[in-house]
Amino acid sequence: MLRRQLGWACVMLMMSVQCLLAADAAAGGIGDLVALNQLSLQQAEQLFAGGNRELLAAKRAVEGAEADTLIAGQRPNPVLSLGLSSVNVNRGQGNQNQSGANGLWDKTYNSALQVSQLYERGNKRELRTAVAESAVKASGFDLKETYRQQALAMATAYFDLKLAQETLLIQQANVGSYDKTLQAAQLRLKAGDVASADVARIRVDALRASNDLRQAQATLQKAQAMLAYLLGKDQDASKLYVTDPWPSLLADQLAATENSWLPQRSDVQAAEARMEQAQQARKLAESLKTRDLTWSLAYQHFPGQEPGSAPDTVGASVSIPLFTNYQYEGEAARAEVGYTSAMEAKEQVRAAAVAEMRRAKADLEAAVDKNRRFDQSIL
């Protein structure tokens, strides 16, 4: 039993180290028919890739970020304006044309049609797109990080269930052994070959074994529930039974240095992408100080102005904002704070990754040494 527990601890630590080094995106489809009562680790990985809720949520976040990229790259739509003025409120007079022509088109209404287009300056559209693309990149790395964490949790739950299965078998054997011992002791008590206190002691041990069996059953059910959640098979938790053997233990799992594996970490890459996003957002905030122009072309129909003016005229105009009250100082300051926060978050993530890896390495080495001493000294 102790050997299994030591081996399980070493296996979990090694899998933790391997998952911390890099995470590959999930690939491949889920088998249509997977025997949950004979579940291999490979089949569990397939179910996990298609059914894990956290992984699906991370995928939706990537899709949302991609949609934001489409939004950010669009130019402003033109605006069509229609207007009617110079309407005489005196119903008796109306808007009669002095020339005598009084069709609807000839009445002295001042009607206008105008098309306006906002023209963005300062590379605002390009900068918005760059911000959105950096967000997509960060979301992609978040997806990989979610896969890494959830895959580690799934593998841990898989071998937790295996340990619970084997523990249950051991406890069942213990209960059977104690039952036989108790029956034999009771026969010897009737024959006067053993004291009643000895039989009572054996009965207490048998009850303790039954309690251990019940606890092992509860542990098995909890392990099944945890693995079922990670696989998206909550309704079939009681059917889960894992079959893969314990992986073999290898001594050297961390030959690579921190400088070689740290840049490959998906959480570090996501932090770098967010720092790039914050840098582009800072440029975008600065570009707000560049004035955008609004161009307008207008057609006006105003009969009854002859001979001084033709009834149909065209015109053009341009609108320029005046930064007399506000020059986007708040947006610039907010973007600067965001950039500083992104840099600090990157350093925090890197430090946490190094600390996590060092802890995993120390735990792994201690577990391997413990297992080695068990093999050499006890056996």
ZATOR-639217 format. One record per residue (C-alpha): x, y, z; residue in three letters. Coordinates in pm, whole numbers, padded with zeros to 5 digits, always signed. Last residue first. Layout:
BEGIN
XYZALA;...
This chain:
BEGIN
+01238-00441+00020LEU;+01258-00190+00302ILE;+01598-00037+00234SER;+01650-00034-00144GLN;+01294-00005-00275ASP;+01169+00226+00000PHE;+01484+00434-00023ARG;+01423+00478-00397ARG;+01059+00575-00340ASN;+01161+00838-00088LYS;+01430+00968-00322ASP;+01179+00993-00608VAL;+00930+01172-00382ALA;+01191+01423-00264ALA;+01308+01491-00620GLU;+00951+01544-00736LEU;+00860+01774-00450ASP;+01169+01988-00511ALA;+01101+02005-00885LYS;+00736+02095-00831ALA;+00835+02370-00590ARG;+01092+02501-00837ARG;+00837+02499-01117MET;+00581+02688-00914GLU;+00836+02946-00804ALA;+00951+03003-01162VAL;+00593+03033-01286ALA;+00499+03271-01004ALA;+00796+03494-01087ALA;+00707+03497-01456ARG;+00342+03573-01380VAL;+00436+03859-01147GLN;+00678+04003-01400GLU;+00407+03998-01666LYS;+00153+04148-01428ALA;+00391+04436-01355GLU;+00430+04506-01726MET;+00053+04486-01780ALA;-00010+04720-01487SER;+00230+04977-01632THR;+00055+04955-01969TYR;-00288+04991-01811GLY;-00173+05293-01611VAL;-00053+05456-01932GLU;-00383+05376-02102ALA;-00573+05542-01818ARG;-00354+05851-01836ALA;-00406+05882-02212ALA;-00781+05832-02179GLU;-00799+06093-01903GLY;-00597+06351-02096GLU;-00838+06324-02388TYR;-00798+06690-02493GLN;-01088+06851-02308TYR;-01236+07200-02304ASN;-01108+07376-02615THR;-01031+07071-02821PHE;-01216+07201-03127LEU;-01363+06931-03347PRO;-01338+06988-03725ILE;-01644+06968-03950SER;-01613+06988-04330VAL;-01872+07121-04572SER;-01991+07074-04927ALA;-02270+07227-05132GLY;-02518+07163-05409VAL;-02797+07383-05543THR;-03133+07335-05713ASP;-03388+07616-05721PRO;-03147+07857-05891ALA;-03089+08189-05719SER;-03163+08553-05787GLY;-03414+08488-06062PRO;-03559+08291-05902GLU;-03587+08203-05535GLN;-03925+08032-05569GLY;-03799+07676-05557PRO;-03560+07547-05285PHE;-03400+07208-05365HIS;-03075+07145-05177GLN;-02810+06877-05235TYR;-02543+06828-04970ALA;-02196+06673-04943LEU;-02045+06642-04596SER;-01697+06560-04469TRP;-01637+06494-04099THR;-01277+06526-03990LEU;-01102+06353-03701ASP;-00866+06554-03487ARG;-00549+06385-03364THR;-00561+06388-02983LYS;-00734+06051-02995LEU;-00410+05913-03138SER;-00254+05924-02792GLU;-00517+05682-02663ALA;-00448+05449-02955LEU;-00077+05455-02880LYS;-00149+05353-02521ARG;-00382+05082-02644ALA;-00099+04947-02860GLN;+00124+04925-02553GLN;-00153+04764-02353ALA;-00197+04497-02621GLN;+00177+04428-02622GLU;+00163+04389-02244MET;-00134+04160-02292ARG;+00063+03947-02537ALA;+00352+03922-02289GLU;+00113+03809-02015ALA;-00034+03546-02248ALA;+00316+03419-02331GLN;+00394+03386-01960VAL;+00068+03196-01905ASP;+00146+02970-02202SER;+00488+02875-02070ARG;+00736+02841-02356GLN;+00939+03148-02250PRO;+01005+02975-01913LEU;+01128+02645-02058TRP;+01475+02737-02182SER;+01566+03010-01934ASN;+01456+02789-01645GLU;+01701+02517-01741THR;+01614+02188-01906ALA;+01721+01859-01746ALA;+01412+01846-01532LEU;+01268+01495-01550GLN;+01576+01296-01458ASP;+01484+00994-01245ALA;+01208+00824-01439LEU;+00920+00643-01271LEU;+00705+00405-01474SER;+00343+00495-01530PRO;+00083+00316-01314TRP;-00130+00087-01526PRO;-00425+00214-01733ASP;-00766+00066-01649THR;-00993+00338-01513VAL;-01349+00270-01400TYR;-01619+00532-01449LEU;-01976+00407-01444LYS;-02075+00590-01123SER;-01989+00925-01281ALA;-02218+00878-01580ASP;-02441+01183-01533GLN;-02142+01409-01476ASP;-01969+01312-01800LYS;-01811+01646-01896GLY;-01463+01494-01868LEU;-01354+01721-01582LEU;-01686+01664-01408TYR;-01662+01286-01447ALA;-01310+01285-01303LEU;-01424+01467-00990MET;-01738+01257-00947ALA;-01546+00931-00988GLN;-01290+01041-00728ALA;-01571+01134-00489LYS;-01736+00795-00539GLN;-01407+00613-00481LEU;-01341+00811-00163THR;-01689+00721-00038ALA;-01623+00352-00107GLN;-01287+00374+00069ALA;-01459+00533+00369GLN;-01706+00245+00381ARG;-01418-00005+00364LEU;-01234+00175+00642ASP;-01549+00154+00854ASN;-01572-00217+00783SER;-01206-00259+00880ALA;-01275-00078+01207ARG;-01567-00312+01270LEU;-01340-00611+01212ALA;-01078-00469+01448ASP;-01346-00421+01713VAL;-01459-00783+01663ARG;-01098-00903+01698ILE;-01071-00719+02030ARG;-01401-00867+02145ALA;-01276-01216+02057VAL;-00960-01156+02259ASP;-01166-01034+02553ALA;-01382-01347+02530SER;-01075-01562+02598ALA;-00969-01835+02358VAL;-00980-02218+02352ASP;-01305-02256+02544GLY;-01463-02449+02257ALA;-01727-02182+02220LYS;-01451-01920+02217LEU;-01263-02120+01950ARG;-01571-02109+01729LEU;-01602-01735+01790GLN;-01235-01686+01704ALA;-01278-01871+01374ALA;-01574-01654+01279GLN;-01382-01340+01376LEU;-01081-01443+01166THR;-01306-01515+00868LYS;-01473-01175+00902ASP;-01136-01007+00948TYR;-01006-01156+00621SER;-01317-01056+00430GLY;-01296-00702+00565VAL;-00927-00680+00474ASN;-00994-00807+00121ALA;-01262-00542+00076GLN;-01021-00282+00211GLN;-00755-00387-00039ILE;-01000-00379-00329LEU;-01123-00035-00222LEU;-00766+00095-00205THR;-00706-00032-00558GLU;-01009+00153-00692GLN;-00928+00468-00493ALA;-00573+00469-00631LEU;-00709+00435-00984LYS;-00956+00715-00916LEU;-00678+00941-00796ASP;-00491+00833-01110PHE;-00763+00977-01332TYR;-00820+01279-01106ALA;-00453+01375-01137THR;-00467+01328-01513ALA;-00780+01547-01529MET;-00630+01817-01306ALA;-00316+01823-01522LEU;-00529+01845-01834ALA;-00731+02124-01672GLN;-00422+02329-01596GLN;-00258+02278-01932ARG;-00580+02326-02128TYR;-00653+02648-01940THR;-00302+02767-02019GLU;-00348+02681-02386LYS;-00677+02870-02394LEU;-00517+03164-02218ASP;-00248+03157-02487PHE;-00518+03191-02750GLY;-00687+03466-02552SER;-00359+03659-02541ALA;-00321+03631-02919LYS;-00679+03741-02974VAL;-00624+04037-02741ALA;-00313+04130-02938SER;-00524+04122-03252GLU;-00781+04352-03090ALA;-00519+04609-02991VAL;-00363+04596-03338ALA;-00705+04642-03499THR;-00775+04945-03284ARG;-00433+05081-03381LEU;-00503+05036-03750GLU;-00841+05205-03716ARG;-00697+05495-03521LYS;-00411+05557-03761ASN;-00400+05928-03659GLY;-00696+06032-03869ARG;-01049+05902-03895GLU;-01270+06042-04170TYR;-01634+06064-04069LEU;-01864+06067-04370GLN;-02173+06282-04418SER;-02436+06257-04692VAL;-02693+06538-04718GLN;-03035+06577-04878LEU;-03221+06905-04851ALA;-03571+07036-04898SER;-03659+07406-04875ASN;-04030+07411-04953TYR;-04142+07673-05198THR;-04381+07454-05389LYS;-04259+07340-05728ASP;-04198+06972-05645TRP;-04546+06945-05498LEU;-04697+07109-05803GLY;-04784+07477-05772ASN;-04646+07637-06087ALA;-04776+07993-06089GLY;-04440+08165-06091SER;-04512+08300-05746GLN;-04478+07949-05604ASN;-04731+07872-05337GLN;-04606+07747-05004ASN;-04936+07758-04818GLY;-05120+08088-04823GLN;-05433+07974-04649GLY;-05256+07719-04439ARG;-05034+07981-04279ASN;-04763+07762-04124VAL;-04539+07821-04427ASN;-04277+07547-04440VAL;-03931+07698-04488SER;-03768+07365-04390SER;-03740+06999-04494LEU;-03443+06778-04418GLY;-03297+06440-04508LEU;-02967+06317-04364SER;-02764+06015-04476LEU;-02473+05916-04251VAL;-02166+05730-04375PRO;-02049+05422-04182ASN;-01731+05443-03977PRO;-01447+05218-04099ARG;-01426+04862-03972GLN;-01112+04699-03833GLY;-01215+04705-03467ALA;-01534+04508-03525ILE;-01360+04224-03706LEU;-01098+04209-03432THR;-01373+04201-03169ASP;-01514+03892-03341ALA;-01175+03723-03297GLU;-01183+03812-02928ALA;-01525+03651-02896GLY;-01401+03334-03064GLU;-01107+03320-02823VAL;-01340+03364-02525ALA;-01561+03085-02660ARG;-01258+02855-02664LYS;-01181+02943-02301ALA;-01539+02855-02206ALA;-01505+02520-02383LEU;-01187+02445-02189LEU;-01353+02533-01859GLU;-01644+02307-01947ARG;-01441+01999-02035ASN;-01637+01800-02291GLY;-01445+01780-02617GLY;-01082+01776-02507ALA;-01169+01589-02186PHE;-01340+01306-02371LEU;-01030+01261-02586GLN;-00798+01281-02284GLU;-01007+01020-02103ALA;-00975+00791-02404GLN;-00597+00826-02388GLN;-00598+00762-02013LEU;-00788+00439-02063SER;-01147+00389-01952LEU;-01286+00038-01913GLN;-01613+00116-01733ASN;-01650+00432-01939LEU;-01645+00231-02261ALA;-01610+00504-02521VAL;-01834+00497-02827LEU;-01843+00806-03046ASP;-01475+00869-02995GLY;-01401+01232-02939ILE;-01226+01414-03216GLY;-00865+01511-03257GLY;-00664+01796-03119ALA;-00640+01982-02790ALA;-00386+02261-02792ALA;-00042+02177-02669ASP;+00075+02274-02322ALA;+00437+02329-02224ALA;+00678+02287-01933LEU;+00411+02301-01661LEU;+00237+01995-01799CYS;+00557+01791-01781GLN;+00629+01904-01426VAL;+00277+01823-01307SER;+00295+01484-01474MET;+00617+01417-01285MET;+00458+01524-00957LEU;+00154+01304-01011MET;+00368+01003-01095VAL;+00588+01053-00790CYS;+00287+01073-00560ALA;+00129+00764-00716TRP;+00451+00568-00672GLY;+00470+00666-00308LEU;+00106+00570-00256GLN;+00151+00239-00434ARG;+00460+00157-00227ARG;+00278+00241+00094LEU;+00000+00000+00000MET;
